[in-house]
Amino acid sequence: LMSLYWKYLSQNDRIRFAPNLESFLLERIEKSERPSLKSAFFRTFRAVVLSPGGVERLRGIWNEEKTIPGLTFSESDRATTALELALRLPEEAERLLEEQREQMKNPDRKRRLEFVSPALSPDVATRDAFFESLKNPAHREHERWVLEAAQYLHHPLRAADSIRHLRPALDLLEEIRKTGDIFFPKRWLDESFRGHQSKEAVEIIRTFLKEHPDYPARLREKILQSADGLFRAAENVEP
């Protein structure tokens, strides 16, 4: 559902479908008896919510004004919810994330939030500086954090701004292969491409491949694999 919603619907269609979709997910959260199902429906709601009413509902859950019987939130759940709210409420992003940091007790989770937060900044220059910092291998030490930050940096709601990072992300790929985990290059591509669906993004990727005819075959295949959904979306989604 999340893939279909963000990859294969236009922003206008998402806005049109959002209220009904959110109502459906909230109903399933309430009616599902198993905690695992409640959690799955909530994570989906949190990831797709767009309507003003839905966002306010999510805020109410995050700040504990509203509760969901039978569903327990970990510190990590609350941090992710704060990140999703910061993306949708840019004018409140700094306050939301600072409040979340102050509430956190686990030092590793707090460091993760601090690392990812610049990717959520409403300030374009801050996001650009964060991306530039990832060119330093030392700043890619915590790969899971890097991938989470890339997910928000390239989120569909930020795609128009982050498209300029696509070519640099591809330029980094060989170094990422040399300095990271064996699975990191593919995941880096997945998060870099996931939020895009434009013909401009397709052209950036195809131009890169055309300019590198002798590019390592395995990396070339990973690029094509990760870009497949983007290519399909660009052909079929009305702007």
VEXLUMTI-499813 format. One record per residue: residue in one letter; x, y, z of N, C-alpha, C in turn. Coordinates in pm, whole numbers, plus 32768, in hexadecimal, padded with zeros to 4 digits. Example, Ala and Ser with C-alpha at 12.3 -4.5 7.8 and 13.67 -1.06 7.14 Angstrom:
REM VEXLUMTI-499813
A85277DC7830C84CE7E3E830C85287EB6830C/S85057F1F82C485577F9682CA850A80038313/
***
This chain:
REM VEXLUMTI-499813
L80537F8880008000800080008057807E8000/M80BD80808053811480F58058815B810B7FD3/S8188809D7F9481CC80AA7F12816D80DE7EA7/L80F580A57EA3809280D17E41806F81657E54/Y805D818A7ED1803182117EF3809A827A7ECA/W811782637EF1817E82C87EDA81BC82BF7E4F/K81C482487E178209823A7D9781AE824B7D1F/Y813382177D2680E0820C7CAE806582667CAE/L805882BF7D117FF083257D0F803183AE7D04/S7FF184077CBE801F84927CBB7FFF84D47D41/Q803D85467D5B8021858C7DD87F8E85B67DDF/N7F5585DF7D707EC786047D707E6F858D7D95/D7E9085187D5F7E4184A17D807E5284797E11/R7ECC84867E457EE284667ED27E8984BE7F2B/I7E89853F7F0E7E39859D7F5D7DA585787F54/R7D7A854F7EDD7CEE852B7EC97CC984AC7F15/F7D22844A7F167D0483CA7F577D2083CB7FED/A7D71842A801B7DA3842680A57D3684188110/P7CCE846A81107C6D8460817E7C2F83D5818A/N7C04839B811B7BC6831681217C2A82AC814A/L7CA382B481157D09825281387D2B825A81CD/E7D3C82D381FE7D5D82E4828B7CED82B082E5/S7C7182CC82BF7BFF829B830D7BFC82038310/F7C1781C6829D7C1B813482977C8780FD82F5/L7CFF813682F07D6D810483427D50811883D7/L7D18818B83FB7CF581A284887C8B813F84B8/E7C2C812084617BC680BE84857C048035849C/R7C63800E84467CA57F8D84557CFC7F8A84D3/I7D3A7FFA84F57D88800085717D2D7FE285E8/E7CBA802185E97C5E8011865A7C207F868660/K7C007F4C85ED7BB57ECE85EB7C0D7E5385EC/S7C8B7E5F85C87CE37DEA85C87CFC7DBE8657/E7CF27D3D866D7D017D0A86F57D937CEC8718/R7DE17CC286B67E6C7C9E86D17EC47D1A86D4/P7F187D2A873A7F727D9D873F7FCB7DAB86C3/S7FF57D39868A804B7D40861480037D80859E/L7F817D6285917F327DA085257F1B7E348541/K7EFA7E5485BC7EEA7EE185E17F697F2F85BD/S7FDB7EF585E0805B7F3785C680737F498531/A80537EE284E180677EEA845080107F578413/F7F927F5C843C7F387FC484067F64804E8435/F7F94805884B27FC180DC84E1803C810A8494/R809D80B1847E811580D8843480F1810783A7/T808D80C5836C806180EF82E6801E817882EC/F7FC7818B834E7F86820E835F7FEF827B8370/R804F826283C580B882C583E0810782E78363/A811B8285830C816C82998294812282E08224/V809C82D482208052830C81AE7FFF838781D2/V7FEF83A682517F94841182787FBA84968235/L7F5384D981FF7F69855781B97F0285C381DD/S7E87859B81F77E1F85FF820F7E3A864B8290/P7E1186C982987E27871583147DED86CE838F/G7D75869683807D39864F83F27D8885D48419/G7DBA858B83B57E0A851483D17E8D85368415/V7ECC85A283E97F4A85CC84267F3385F584B8/E7EC5863C84D17EA78662855B7E8A85E785B0/R7E4B858385757E32850585BF7EB784C485E3/L7F1484C485847F988489859F7FE084D8860C/R7FD4855B8608801385AC86707FD8858B86F9/G7F54857A86FC7F148558877A7F4384D487B3/I7F5C8473875C7F9183F18788801F840287BB/W80708451877280FC84668799810784AB8822/N80B68513883780C2855C88B7806885238924/E802E84AE89097FE08461896A7F5D84A48991/E7F2D8500893E7EA7853689547E3E84D0892B/K7E63847888CC7E0A840D889F7E51838888B4/T7E08832388D87E42829E88ED7DFF823A8891/I7E4781CE88767E12815F88277E1380E58881/P7DA080BC88B47D9C8047890F7DDA7FCD88CC/G7E307F8B89187E6E7F1188E67EED7F258898/L7F177FA288867F917FBD883A7FF580078892/T806A7FCC88A180D3800788F4813C8048889B/F816680C188BF81CA810A8871824F810888BA/S82B680DB8872833D80DF88A98378816A8893/E83EA818388CF8430820288BB845382148828/S847981A787E6849A81AC8758841F81CF8704/D83AB81968729832E81B786E2830F824C86EA/R8320828287618301830F8774836283688726/A83E1833F87218443838D86D58420838D8640/T83FC8319860B83D68312857D835983668563/T82FB836385C0828383B485B082A5844985AF/A830384728603832E84FE8604836D8524857E/L83BB84C9854483F984E484C2838F84F48455/E832A849D845682C084A783F3827185298404/L825A8551847F821585D08497826A86468469/A82EC86418482834486AE8459834386C083C2/L83388652837A8333865982E882B486A082B9/R8245868682FC81C586BD82D281A78746830D/L81ED876A837881D887EB83BA825D883583C1/P8292885E834D831A8898834B832A891283A5/E82C0896083B382CA89D7840782D989B3849B/E82BA893784BF82C7890B854A833588A3855B/A837F888784F183DC881784F2844388208563/E84838893857184EC88A085D684B5888B8662/R844188C4867E840688B6870383DF8825871E/L83A187E586BB8376875A86CC83ED86FE86E9/L8457870E869C84CB86B686AC851686D3872D/E851C87528753855E877487D0850F873B8847/E848C874688418439870E88AC844B867788B5/Q845386368841846885A6884184F08583887C/R855785CC885685DD85B1888C85E085BD8924/E859D86228958859D863989E9855985C78A34/Q84FC858389F384B285178A3584FE84928A32/M8562848689DF85A1840489C8860883E58A33/K860A83668A5B8667833A8AC386D682E28A8A/N86BA82978A20871F823F89E7878382928995/P8804829189BA886582E88975887782C688E2/D8872824688BE888382218831880D825187DC/R8794824388118720827187C78721830A87BB/K8752834D8823875B83DE881D87C1840987B3/R883183C387AC889683E28746886083C886BA/R8811835D86AB87D383428629877883B48601/L872683E6865E86CC8454863F871B84D2861A/E878684ED866387D985628648881A855885BF/F884284DE8599888284CB8517881E84E384A5/V87A684AD84B2874484B284468702853B843B/S86F8858384A886AA85FF84AC86CE8665843F/P874E867C841D876B86DE83B4872B86BE832E/A8713863D831386D086178295863F86438294/L860886658309857D869383168574872A8320/S85E4876E831E85E187FF83328590884482C5/P853F88A782EA84F888F482838556894C8233/D85D1895D8263863389B18220867F896181B6/V86748989813986B3893F80CB874A893880DE/A878889A5810A881989A8811B884689428183/T87F8893181EC881988CD8253881288408219/R87AC882581C987A187A2818B8813878A8128/D883687F180DD88A587E4807D892887C880C6/A893F880F813489BA87FB818189BE876F81BB/F894B873C81E5894686B4821A896D865081AD/F8935866081368959860580C989EE860C80AC/E8A26868380A98AB5869280908B07864980FA/S8AD7864981758B21860781E28B2B857181CC/L8ACB853881828ACC84A7816A8B3A847E810A/K8B7984DD80C98BE984BC80708C65849580C1/N8C6484B481418CD0848C819A8CAF840181D2/P8D03839C81B68CE5831381E58CCB830C827B/A8D0C836282C98CF8835F835A8C67837F837F/H8C2483CE832C8B9983F283488B3783888316/R8B6E831F82D78B1982B082AC8B2E82348302/E8B6A824783758B8A81D683CD8B0D818A83F7/H8AA681D3841D8A288193844789CD818B83CC/E89D7811E838489948116830388FD811B830F/R88C580DF8377883380E3838888048173839A/W885181C483E1882E825083F38836829B836E/V889E827D832288B082BE82A08839829E8245/L88108221824387A081F881ED871E823A8219/E87098244829B8690828582CB8691831982A5/A8704835982B3870F83E6828D86F783F881F8/A8730839F81A6871C83A78115868A839580F1/Q86458340813A85B5832B8123856983AE8134/Y858983FA819D8544847981B3857584E58155/L85F584E48137862D854880DB85EA853E8052/H85D084C28026859584AA7FA1850084877FAA/H84C284A8801984338489802883E484CB7FB6/P8377848B7F88832684C87F1E82FC85587F3A/L82E585797FB882C086027FD9833286647FC6/R83AC86327FB7842286867FA38465866B7F1B/A8425861D7EC6846685EF7E4A849286637DF1/A844286CD7DEA8465873D7D9484E8877F7DBE/D850287817E41857F87BA7E7385F387577E6C/S85D786D87E8A864386767E988670863B7E14/I862C86597DA68655861E7D2786E486467D03/R871186B97D33879A86E27D158803868B7D5B/H87D6863A7DBB883285DF7DFF883C85577DBB/L87EA85407D5487EA84BC7D15886F849E7CD0/R889F84FB7C7E891E84E27C39899284D37C9D/P899F852A7D018A0885157D6489FB84907DAE/A897F84627DC6896C83E07E0789A2836F7DB0/L898E837A7D2D89C483177CD18A5C83217CCA/D8A91839A7CCB8B2183AD7CC78B66836F7D40/L8B1F83667DAF8B57832E7E2B8B5582957E30/L8B0E82587DD38AEE81CB7DE08B6A81717DE8/E8BCB81877D938C4281317D958C8D813D7E19/E8C9781B57E4D8CDB81C77ECE8C8C81837F3D/I8C08818E7F378BB4814C7F9B8BC980B57F97/R8BD7807F7F208BF27FEF7F148C777FCA7F57/K8CDA801F7F488D5F80017F7E8D6480118016/T8D16806C804B8D24808E80DA8CB480578132/G8C4A801E80F48BD77FF581458BBB7F608142/D8B537F3C81868B227EB3818B8AFA7E8680FF/I8AFB7E0380E78ADD7DCD80638A517DF38031/F89F37E07808E896A7E29806789527EC0805E/F89B37F0F808A899D7F9F809389867FE1800A/P89D17FBE7FA289BB80037F21892C7FF87EEE/K88F37F807EF2886A7F6F7EC288087FBE7F18/R881B7FB97F9B87C080027FF487CF80997FE2/W884A80C67FC9886281547FAD8815817F7F31/L8819812E7EC987CE814C7E4F873881497E68/D870A80E57EB2867B80DB7ECF8647815B7F0F/E868E818C7F75865F82027FBD867182817F6B/S86D782837F1586ED82F97EC1868383067E53/F865382947E2085F382957DB2856282917DE1/R854B825E7E5984C382397E84845F82AC7E79/G848783257E98842883937E9C841083D97E17/H845383AB7DAE844B83F17D2D83F483A57CCA/Q83B283F07C73835D83B37C0D835984087B8E/S83B684667B8183B284C37B10840884947A9C/K83E984C67A27843A84A979B084C484E779BE/E84CE85567A06855185937A1E85AC85357A6C/A857484F07AD085C284907B1E85F0841D7AC5/V859783ED7A7085BC83827A13862F83AD79BB/E86288427798886918458792E871884627976/I8716848979F5879284907A4387D384067A4B/I878383A17A6887B883197A7687E982E479F0/R879A82F6798687C282C37903883F830C78CF/T8848838C78EA88C083D878C2893B83A5790A/F892E838B798C899F835479D889CF82D1799B/L89728277797C899781F5794389D5820678B8/K89A28264786B89D8827B77E48A6682B377EC/E8A7F8306784F8B048343785E8B6A82E2789A/H8B3B827078CC8B93820C79098B7D818478C7/P8BA1817678498B8880F778028BD48081783D/D8C42809B78828C92803078BD8C7E80247953/Y8C0C805679838BF080527A128BE97FC17A41/P8C167FA47ABC8C117F197AED8B877EDB7ADB/A8B847E657A9E8B047E277A778AA57E167AED/R8ADA7DE97B5F8A817DD07BD18A417E517C04/L8A8F7EBD7C058A577F3C7C3189F37F717BCB/R8A117F617B4C89B47F8A7AE3892E7F417AF2/E89357EC07B0E88BB7E727B20886D7E9F7B9B/K88B67EC37C0588727EF47C7E882B7F787C61/I886B7FCE7C13882B804D7BEF87A880327BA4/L87AF7FDB7B4187377FBD7AF286CB7F7B7B46/Q86F47F257BA186937EE27BF8864D7F487C53/S869C7F9D7C92866380007CED860E80687CA4/A863280847C2685ED80EB7BDA857080B87B92/D855780367B9684EA7FFD7B488463803E7B69/G8444804B7BE983C680887C0F83BD811A7BE5/L842D81627BEF843281ED7BC5841581F77B2F/F845681A17ADF844181A27A4E83AE81897A2D/R837281287A7182E581077A578289817C7A7F/A82A681B77AF1825382257B21825A829C7AC2/A82D382BB7A9282E3832E7A3A8295831E79B8/E828182A3798D823782887912819F828D7927/N8172827579A280E3825F79B7809D82C27A14/V80E9830F7A6180AB836B7AC0809A83F47A81/E802084267A84800784AC7A51804385127AB1/P808C85777A7F80C985DA7AD7806086217B2D/
***
